[in-house]
Amino acid sequence: MFDGLGSRLETALGRIRGKARLSAADVDLALGEIRAALLEADVAVPVINGFVERIREAAVGVQASKALSPGQQVIKAVNAELVRALGGDGFKITFASRPPTVILLAGLQGAGKTTTAAKLALYFRRQGRSPFLIAADLQRPAAVEQLRLLGEKASVPVYSAPTDPVSVAKSGIEEAKRVGRDVVIIDTAGRLAIDEALMDEISSISEGVSPHYTMLVVDAMMGQDSVRTATAFHERLSLDAVIMSKLDGDARGGAALSVKEVVGKPIAFGSTGEKLEDFDLFYPDRMANRILGMGDVLSLIEQAERTIDEEVAKKGAARLMDGQFDLDDFLEQLRQVRKMGPLKGLMGMLPGIPRELKGVDIDEKEIGRIEAIISSMTVAERRNPKLIDGSRRQRIAVGSGVSTAQVSGLLKQFGEMQKMVRSMGIGPASATKKQRVKASQKKGRRNKR
């Protein structure tokens, strides 16, 4: 996400990054490129004008700081403006003192509203809450069934009834109270375009249930159309926040950078993939860092904590330190990493990674092939790859549907990794003679089994 904008901004700021002094011409050139980058990203013109003027003001008198160079101070100002445009301190939910907290979702058809409802429910469940879904979209065929299926995946109950949207919403809230649920999420009908019928229906539901929060789901890939949609809904509903869907497909970022300034409401959550787990709070400061190529280590850590099995990770680390890390361990750790999501997205969270590498499409199928190759080996072969001769290599290739060269390539890479680990002073090669003998005996007993 934001790849195009980030690349353009990095180019513009790269011209002034290391300069000890900035001339008026330097500032004008950088600001011109920043303006062009924002226009290309489909950011609203009024937002661009305010953004650029505030950067210009920050560039005046940049000699004041002794800790940063003038170029670094301008970059700092750009970062601050990005944070401001994306929502400042971000959005925080205050739960009702008398549950349930009711959240009403609105949006156009195709924005991903029903999927977002299930993602939001899973998010709350993982936060220790007891969410409850209400399917009040009675217009779109199979909308109720879609939410039921998604609710099952999220392990969250779904309520609906063949009456009318307002009655469904009201009775659903009463049911949530009866079964002791503390967060209610109401999915409503959408249309392909804004019309009076849509607005009347969503307004009637809002008046009937008085939600604590009304959130608009907008498609990040729609650019300024998303901002215009948000403006129209806000005029009728008085929105509290926006949820951006399909952020992973938005390389420009115009909608995310415009909606707070134009509508005056922050982005509360962002959806970054098709899986229910690809959803989280929207952090303006972290997103600004990612746009400027500074990474997002906090989000990477939180994602790892949510998806990686701590015991499996500890076991792998211990075996690596003992010099006992084999292909079984490698496969187990690989599967843990895959649970975190696409590798391209993870690369974007790492600081210091060149922009060119972040934009490279990583072949996820290659990881699948590695899994297939290792799974086609016997237990003994995975524990001791040196056993794999020509005939074994041929058998493994046939079993995994790859070439023998690909099998050899994996074995070579694994061998290089083991050498690198030993060169770092880890494992039996760096242990005392007594420790090496003990480790060798232990490995022998395992291979016999």
C-alpha positions as CSV (number, residue, x, y, z in Angstrom):
1,M,0.0,0.0,0.0
2,F,1.1,3.6,-0.7
3,D,4.0,2.2,-2.8
4,G,3.7,4.8,-5.5
5,L,3.4,7.7,-3.1
6,G,6.2,6.5,-0.9
7,S,8.5,6.1,-3.9
8,R,7.8,9.6,-5.2
9,L,8.2,11.2,-1.8
10,E,11.5,9.4,-1.2
11,T,12.8,10.7,-4.5
12,A,11.7,14.3,-3.7
13,L,13.1,14.2,-0.1
14,G,16.3,12.4,-1.2
15,R,17.4,15.6,-3.0
16,I,17.5,17.6,0.2
17,R,18.2,14.9,2.8
18,G,21.9,15.5,3.4
19,K,22.1,19.2,2.6
20,A,23.6,21.4,5.2
21,R,21.9,24.5,3.8
22,L,18.7,24.8,1.9
23,S,18.2,27.6,-0.7
24,A,14.7,28.9,-1.7
25,A,15.2,27.0,-5.0
26,D,15.9,23.7,-3.1
27,V,12.7,24.1,-1.1
28,D,10.6,25.1,-4.2
29,L,11.9,22.1,-6.1
30,A,11.2,19.7,-3.3
31,L,7.7,21.1,-2.6
32,G,6.9,20.9,-6.3
33,E,7.8,17.2,-6.4
34,I,5.8,16.6,-3.2
35,R,2.8,18.3,-4.7
36,A,3.1,16.2,-7.9
37,A,3.4,13.0,-5.8
38,L,0.2,13.9,-3.9
39,L,-1.7,14.7,-7.1
40,E,-0.6,11.5,-8.6
41,A,-1.8,9.7,-5.5
42,D,-5.3,11.2,-6.0
43,V,-5.2,13.2,-2.8
44,A,-7.9,16.0,-2.7
45,V,-6.6,19.3,-3.9
46,P,-7.5,21.3,-0.8
47,V,-5.6,18.7,1.3
48,I,-2.6,19.1,-1.0
49,N,-2.6,22.9,-0.7
50,G,-2.7,22.8,3.1
51,F,-0.1,20.0,3.2
52,V,2.4,21.9,1.0
53,E,1.9,25.3,2.7
54,R,2.6,23.9,6.1
55,I,5.7,22.2,4.9
56,R,6.8,25.5,3.4
57,E,6.3,27.2,6.7
58,A,8.4,24.5,8.4
59,A,11.2,25.0,5.9
60,V,11.5,28.7,6.9
61,G,14.2,29.1,9.5
62,V,15.3,25.5,9.5
63,Q,18.7,26.5,10.8
64,A,17.2,26.7,14.3
65,S,17.9,23.1,15.2
66,K,21.5,21.9,15.9
67,A,20.5,18.3,16.2
68,L,19.1,17.9,12.7
69,S,20.3,19.2,9.3
70,P,17.9,21.5,7.4
71,G,17.0,18.6,5.0
72,Q,16.3,16.3,8.0
73,Q,14.0,19.0,9.5
74,V,12.0,19.2,6.3
75,I,11.7,15.4,6.3
76,K,10.5,15.5,9.9
77,A,7.9,18.1,8.9
78,V,6.7,15.9,6.0
79,N,6.4,13.0,8.4
80,A,4.4,15.2,10.9
81,E,2.1,16.3,8.1
82,L,1.5,12.8,6.9
83,V,0.5,11.8,10.5
84,R,-1.8,14.8,10.7
85,A,-3.4,14.0,7.3
86,L,-3.9,10.3,8.2
87,G,-5.7,11.1,11.5
88,G,-3.2,12.4,14.1
89,D,-3.5,10.4,17.3
90,G,-5.8,7.9,15.7
91,F,-9.2,6.5,16.9
92,K,-10.0,4.9,20.2
93,I,-13.2,3.2,21.1
94,T,-14.8,3.8,24.5
95,F,-17.0,0.9,25.4
96,A,-20.5,1.5,26.9
97,S,-20.8,1.3,30.7
98,R,-23.9,-0.7,30.1
99,P,-23.3,-3.3,27.4
100,P,-23.6,-3.9,24.5
101,T,-21.6,-1.2,22.6
102,V,-23.5,-0.9,19.3
103,I,-21.5,-0.3,16.1
104,L,-23.5,0.5,12.9
105,L,-21.7,-0.2,9.6
106,A,-22.7,1.7,6.5
107,G,-21.3,1.9,2.9
108,L,-21.9,1.3,-0.7
109,Q,-22.3,-2.2,-2.2
110,G,-18.9,-3.7,-3.1
111,A,-17.0,-1.8,-0.5
112,G,-16.5,-5.0,1.5
113,K,-18.9,-4.1,4.3
114,T,-20.1,-7.6,5.2
115,T,-16.6,-9.0,5.2
116,T,-15.5,-6.0,7.3
117,A,-18.2,-6.7,9.8
118,A,-16.8,-10.2,10.3
119,K,-13.2,-8.9,10.5
120,L,-14.3,-6.4,13.1
121,A,-16.0,-9.1,15.1
122,L,-12.9,-11.3,15.1
123,Y,-10.8,-8.3,16.1
124,F,-13.0,-7.7,19.2
125,R,-13.1,-11.4,20.0
126,R,-9.3,-11.4,20.1
127,Q,-9.3,-8.4,22.3
128,G,-11.2,-10.5,24.9
129,R,-14.7,-9.1,24.0
130,S,-17.9,-11.0,23.2
131,P,-19.0,-9.7,19.8
132,F,-22.4,-10.3,18.2
133,L,-23.2,-9.8,14.5
134,I,-26.6,-8.6,13.2
135,A,-27.3,-9.2,9.5
136,A,-29.6,-6.3,8.6
137,D,-28.8,-6.3,4.9
138,L,-32.0,-7.8,3.5
139,Q,-31.6,-6.3,0.0
140,R,-28.7,-8.2,-1.4
141,P,-29.4,-11.9,-2.2
142,A,-27.4,-14.2,0.1
143,A,-26.0,-11.4,2.2
144,V,-27.4,-12.9,5.4
145,E,-25.9,-16.3,4.5
146,Q,-22.6,-14.8,3.6
147,L,-22.4,-13.1,7.1
148,R,-23.4,-16.4,8.8
149,L,-20.5,-18.3,7.0
150,L,-18.1,-15.5,7.9
151,G,-19.4,-15.5,11.5
152,E,-18.7,-19.2,11.8
153,K,-15.1,-18.6,10.7
154,A,-14.7,-15.9,13.3
155,S,-16.5,-18.0,15.9
156,V,-19.0,-15.2,16.4
157,P,-22.8,-15.7,16.5
158,V,-25.0,-14.0,13.8
159,Y,-28.6,-12.9,14.2
160,S,-31.2,-12.1,11.5
161,A,-34.9,-12.4,10.8
162,P,-37.1,-12.2,7.7
163,T,-38.8,-8.9,8.7
164,D,-37.4,-5.5,8.0
165,P,-33.9,-3.9,8.7
166,V,-35.0,-1.7,11.6
167,S,-36.8,-4.6,13.3
168,V,-33.9,-6.9,12.7
169,A,-31.5,-4.4,14.3
170,K,-33.7,-3.8,17.3
171,S,-34.5,-7.5,18.0
172,G,-30.8,-8.4,17.4
173,I,-29.6,-6.0,20.1
174,E,-32.2,-7.4,22.5
175,E,-30.9,-10.9,21.7
176,A,-27.3,-9.8,22.3
177,K,-28.3,-8.5,25.7
178,R,-30.1,-11.7,26.5
179,V,-27.1,-13.9,25.8
180,G,-24.6,-11.5,27.4
181,R,-22.7,-10.1,24.4
182,D,-20.9,-6.8,25.0
183,V,-20.3,-5.6,21.4
184,V,-22.9,-5.6,18.6
185,I,-22.0,-5.0,15.0
186,I,-24.8,-4.3,12.5
187,D,-24.2,-5.0,8.8
188,T,-26.6,-2.9,6.6
189,A,-27.6,-2.9,3.0
190,G,-25.7,-1.0,0.3
191,R,-26.3,0.2,-3.2
192,L,-24.0,0.6,-6.2
193,A,-24.5,4.4,-5.8
194,I,-25.9,6.7,-3.2
195,D,-29.6,7.2,-3.5
196,E,-32.5,8.4,-1.2
197,A,-33.7,4.8,-0.6
198,L,-30.3,3.8,0.8
199,M,-30.0,6.9,2.9
200,D,-33.6,6.6,4.2
201,E,-33.0,3.0,5.2
202,I,-29.7,3.5,7.0
203,S,-31.1,6.6,8.7
204,S,-34.1,4.7,10.0
205,I,-31.9,2.0,11.4
206,S,-29.7,4.6,13.1
207,E,-32.7,6.4,14.6
208,G,-34.2,3.1,15.7
209,V,-31.1,1.7,17.6
210,S,-29.1,4.9,18.5
211,P,-25.7,3.3,17.9
212,H,-22.7,4.3,20.0
213,Y,-20.6,4.4,16.8
214,T,-21.5,4.7,13.2
215,M,-18.6,3.7,10.9
216,L,-18.5,4.0,7.1
217,V,-16.7,1.3,5.2
218,V,-15.0,2.7,2.1
219,D,-13.0,1.1,-0.7
220,A,-9.5,2.5,-0.5
221,M,-9.0,1.7,-4.2
222,M,-11.8,4.1,-5.2
223,G,-9.7,7.2,-4.5
224,Q,-11.6,10.5,-4.4
225,D,-14.9,8.7,-5.1
226,S,-14.5,7.2,-1.6
227,V,-14.1,10.7,-0.1
228,R,-17.2,11.9,-1.9
229,T,-19.1,8.9,-0.6
230,A,-17.9,9.6,2.9
231,T,-19.0,13.2,2.6
232,A,-22.5,12.2,1.4
233,F,-23.0,9.7,4.2
234,H,-21.7,12.0,6.9
235,E,-24.3,14.6,5.9
236,R,-27.0,12.2,6.7
237,L,-25.6,10.0,9.5
238,S,-23.0,12.0,11.4
239,L,-20.2,9.5,11.1
240,D,-17.8,8.7,14.0
241,A,-15.1,7.1,11.9
242,V,-14.2,5.4,8.7
243,I,-13.0,1.9,8.0
244,M,-10.7,1.6,4.9
245,S,-11.1,-1.8,3.1
246,K,-8.6,-3.1,0.4
247,L,-5.7,-1.0,1.7
248,D,-3.4,-3.7,0.4
249,G,-4.5,-3.0,-3.2
250,D,-4.1,0.8,-2.9
251,A,-0.7,1.8,-4.2
252,R,-1.6,5.5,-4.3
253,G,-3.3,6.3,-0.9
254,G,-5.3,9.3,-2.0
255,A,-8.5,8.2,-0.1
256,A,-6.7,7.5,3.2
257,L,-4.8,10.9,3.0
258,S,-7.9,12.9,2.2
259,V,-10.8,11.5,4.2
260,K,-9.8,12.9,7.6
261,E,-9.3,16.4,6.2
262,V,-12.4,16.5,4.0
263,V,-14.9,14.6,6.3
264,G,-13.3,15.5,9.6
265,K,-13.5,11.9,10.9
266,P,-10.5,9.6,11.5
267,I,-9.8,6.2,10.0
268,A,-10.5,3.7,12.8
269,F,-9.5,0.4,11.2
270,G,-7.8,-0.8,8.0
271,S,-8.3,-4.0,6.1
272,T,-5.1,-5.3,4.4
273,G,-6.0,-8.6,2.9
274,E,-8.7,-11.2,2.2
275,K,-8.3,-13.2,5.3
276,L,-10.4,-12.3,8.4
277,E,-7.1,-11.8,10.3
278,D,-5.9,-9.1,7.9
279,F,-7.5,-6.3,9.8
280,D,-6.3,-4.0,12.6
281,L,-6.5,-0.5,14.1
282,F,-5.2,2.2,11.8
283,Y,-2.1,3.9,13.2
284,P,-1.4,7.2,11.4
285,D,2.1,7.5,12.8
286,R,3.1,3.9,11.8
287,M,1.6,4.4,8.3
288,A,3.5,7.7,7.8
289,N,6.7,5.9,8.7
290,R,6.0,3.2,6.1
291,I,5.2,5.8,3.4
292,L,8.6,7.4,4.1
293,G,10.4,4.1,4.0
294,M,11.1,4.0,7.8
295,G,9.4,0.7,8.4
296,D,6.8,-0.4,10.9
297,V,8.4,-2.6,13.5
298,L,5.7,-2.3,16.1
299,S,3.0,-3.6,13.7
300,L,5.4,-6.4,12.6
301,I,5.9,-7.4,16.3
302,E,2.2,-7.3,17.0
303,Q,1.4,-9.4,14.0
304,A,4.0,-12.0,15.0
305,E,2.5,-12.1,18.6
306,R,-1.0,-12.7,17.1
307,T,0.0,-15.5,14.7
308,I,3.2,-17.2,15.7
309,D,3.0,-20.1,18.3
310,E,5.4,-19.0,21.0
311,E,6.3,-22.6,22.0
312,V,7.2,-23.5,18.5
313,A,9.3,-20.4,18.1
314,K,11.1,-21.1,21.4
315,K,11.7,-24.7,20.4
316,G,13.2,-23.7,17.1
317,A,15.5,-21.1,18.7
318,A,16.7,-23.6,21.3
319,R,17.5,-26.2,18.7
320,L,19.3,-23.6,16.6
321,M,21.4,-22.6,19.6
322,D,22.2,-26.3,20.3
323,G,23.2,-26.9,16.7
324,Q,20.4,-29.4,16.3
325,F,18.2,-27.4,13.8
326,D,17.2,-29.8,11.0
327,L,14.8,-29.6,8.1
328,D,11.8,-30.6,10.3
329,D,12.5,-27.5,12.4
330,F,13.0,-25.4,9.3
331,L,9.7,-26.5,7.9
332,E,7.9,-25.8,11.2
333,Q,9.4,-22.3,11.4
334,L,8.5,-21.6,7.7
335,R,4.9,-22.4,8.3
336,Q,4.9,-20.0,11.3
337,V,6.2,-17.2,9.1
338,R,3.6,-18.0,6.4
339,K,0.8,-17.5,9.0
340,M,1.8,-13.8,9.3
341,G,0.7,-13.1,5.8
342,P,2.2,-12.3,2.4
343,L,6.0,-11.8,2.5
344,K,5.7,-8.7,0.4
345,G,3.7,-7.1,3.1
346,L,6.2,-8.1,5.8
347,M,9.0,-6.6,3.8
348,G,7.2,-3.3,3.8
349,M,7.3,-3.3,7.6
350,L,11.1,-3.7,7.9
351,P,13.1,-0.5,8.3
352,G,16.1,0.0,6.0
353,I,14.9,-2.2,3.2
354,P,15.4,-0.5,-0.2
355,R,12.2,0.7,-1.9
356,E,13.1,-1.5,-4.9
357,L,13.1,-4.6,-2.8
358,K,9.8,-3.7,-1.1
359,G,8.2,-3.5,-4.5
360,V,9.4,-6.8,-5.7
361,D,6.7,-9.5,-6.1
362,I,7.8,-12.5,-4.0
363,D,6.8,-15.8,-5.4
364,E,4.7,-17.3,-2.6
365,K,4.5,-20.5,-4.6
366,E,8.2,-21.0,-4.0
367,I,7.5,-21.4,-0.3
368,G,4.9,-24.0,-1.2
369,R,7.4,-25.9,-3.2
370,I,9.9,-25.9,-0.3
371,E,7.2,-27.4,1.9
372,A,6.4,-30.0,-0.7
373,I,10.1,-31.0,-1.0
374,I,10.7,-31.3,2.7
375,S,7.4,-33.2,3.2
376,S,8.5,-35.7,0.5
377,M,11.6,-36.7,2.6
378,T,11.7,-39.4,5.1
379,V,12.2,-38.6,8.8
380,A,15.8,-39.7,8.7
381,E,16.5,-37.6,5.6
382,R,15.0,-34.5,7.2
383,R,17.2,-35.0,10.3
384,N,20.3,-35.8,8.3
385,P,20.2,-34.3,4.7
386,K,23.7,-35.9,4.0
387,L,21.8,-39.2,3.5
388,I,20.2,-37.8,0.3
389,D,22.1,-39.3,-2.6
390,G,21.1,-39.3,-6.3
391,S,18.4,-41.9,-6.1
392,R,16.8,-40.4,-3.0
393,R,17.0,-36.9,-4.7
394,Q,15.1,-38.3,-7.7
395,R,12.4,-39.9,-5.4
396,I,11.9,-36.6,-3.5
397,A,11.6,-34.7,-6.7
398,V,9.0,-37.0,-8.1
399,G,7.1,-36.9,-4.8
400,S,7.0,-33.1,-4.6
401,G,6.5,-32.4,-8.3
402,V,9.7,-30.5,-8.8
403,S,13.0,-31.1,-10.6
404,T,16.0,-32.7,-9.0
405,A,17.9,-29.4,-9.4
406,Q,15.3,-27.7,-7.2
407,V,15.8,-30.3,-4.5
408,S,19.6,-29.9,-4.8
409,G,19.1,-26.1,-4.6
410,L,17.2,-26.4,-1.3
411,L,19.7,-28.7,0.2
412,K,22.5,-26.4,-0.8
413,Q,20.8,-23.4,0.8
414,F,20.1,-25.3,4.0
415,G,23.7,-26.4,4.2
416,E,24.9,-22.8,3.7
417,M,22.6,-21.7,6.5
418,Q,24.0,-24.3,8.8
419,K,27.6,-23.1,7.9
420,M,26.6,-19.5,8.6
421,V,25.2,-20.4,12.0
422,R,28.3,-22.3,12.9
423,S,30.5,-19.3,11.8
424,M,28.6,-17.1,14.2
425,G,29.7,-19.3,17.1
426,I,26.4,-21.2,17.5
427,G,26.1,-24.9,17.8
428,P,28.4,-27.9,18.4
429,A,31.2,-26.4,16.2
430,S,31.7,-23.7,18.8
431,A,31.1,-25.8,21.9
432,T,33.6,-27.5,24.1
433,K,34.8,-31.0,23.2
434,K,32.7,-32.5,26.0
435,Q,29.6,-30.6,24.7
436,R,30.3,-31.7,21.1
437,V,30.5,-35.4,22.1
438,K,27.2,-35.1,24.0
439,A,25.5,-33.4,21.1
440,S,26.8,-36.0,18.7
441,Q,25.5,-38.9,20.9
442,K,22.1,-37.2,21.2
443,K,21.8,-36.8,17.4
444,G,22.8,-40.4,16.9
445,R,20.0,-41.7,19.2
446,R,17.5,-39.5,17.3
447,N,18.6,-40.9,13.9
448,K,18.3,-44.5,15.1
449,R,14.7,-43.8,16.1
